[in-house]
Amino acid sequence: MWCIQEITTEYRERMYDILDLYQEPYDPKKPVIGFDEKPKQLIGEKRKLIPMKPGKPEKYDYEYIRNGKANIFMAIDFKAGKRVTQVTDRRTKRDFALYIKYLIDECYPDVDVI
């Protein structure tokens, strides 16, 4: 728990609120959605791969070519078994806002609250 300096009473209360929310029965009008974003490096092989042979794994070199970067936004509605993924070139406030707007307008247009 490297990012939590101290488990305070307030932290504990908020944690239990979230855990209680996860235990509520599924309501399609009030989906509980987990969200994450992650920058990724786009890499390619610098040298040709040596193909797999019977009893021997494929071999590849540790050197690579950097082909840029991308960002992955992911929303997960665990109880409905639904994922919404979007890849963007950057990870700006505007990109985040557009993704959230897409979730609300296109993926969950008829819900009461997310």
N, C-alpha and C positions, 0 to 999 in steps of 0.2 A: 504494500500500500504506500508506494513512494510518493504519491501525489496528495495524500491526506496527512496533514501535519499532526492533527490531534482528533480523536473521536470524541466530540463534544456531545452534550445533551441535544442540542439542535440538530447536529448531524444524525444522531441515532433516531430522533423523531422523524426526520425526513426519509431516512432509509426505511423505517417501518411503514411509512405512508406508501412508498414505492412498492414494497413487498406486498402490502395489502392490495394495492391496485393490480398487481400481477395475479393475485388469487381470485379476483372477481370473475364471474362467469362471462363468457364471450358475449358481447353486445355489438352487432354490426353497426349500430348508430353511434357507438363510442369505442372505436378501435384503440387498442393500446399499441403504439408503434415505437419500436426501438430505432434509433438513427445513428449512423456513423459515417465518417468520411475519412478517406485515406489517400495520401499522395503516393503514386507509384512511378518507379523508373521504368522506362520502356527500353529493353535491352535486346541486342541481337548477338549472334555468334560471330566471333572474329575469325575462327578457323572452322573448317568443315568437321562435322561430327563423325565419329567412327561408329558405324552401326552395330547394333547388338548381334551377338552370335550365340549359338547354343551354349549355355552355361556361363556366358560372359555378358555383363551389362553394357549398355551404350556408353561410349566415352566422349567427354567433351572437355574443352579447355576452360580454364578459370578466367581467361581474358574475354572481354566482351566489348561490343560497340554500344555506346549510349545513343539511343534513338529518340531522346526527348523524355518528356514526363507527361503524366496525366493525373487526374483526380477521380476518385470513385466515390459517389454518394450512394448510400444504401439505407433504405427504410425497410424494416422487417415487422410485419404484423404476425407475430408468432401464433396466436390463437386461430387465425384464419388461414395460416399456412401460405402467406403472401409475401413476396419480396418485390421491391421496386428499386431498380438499379439505374444509375445514370453516370456516364463517364463524361467528364469535361476536360478541356485543355488546362484550365486553371482552377484555383480554389479561392475565389474572391467572395466578398460579401454579396455581390450581385449574383454570382453563380449560385450561392447558397439560397438566396431569396427566390431566385427563379425555380430552383428545385423544389423548395417548399410550396411555392405557388402551384407548380405542376402536380405535386402530391394532392393538394387540396382541390384544385379545379378539375383535374383529369382522373385521378385514381380514387379519390374519396369525395365525390361531389355531393353525395346525399347523406353525409354523416352529421351528427349534431356537434360532436367535439372529438378532437384527436388528442 
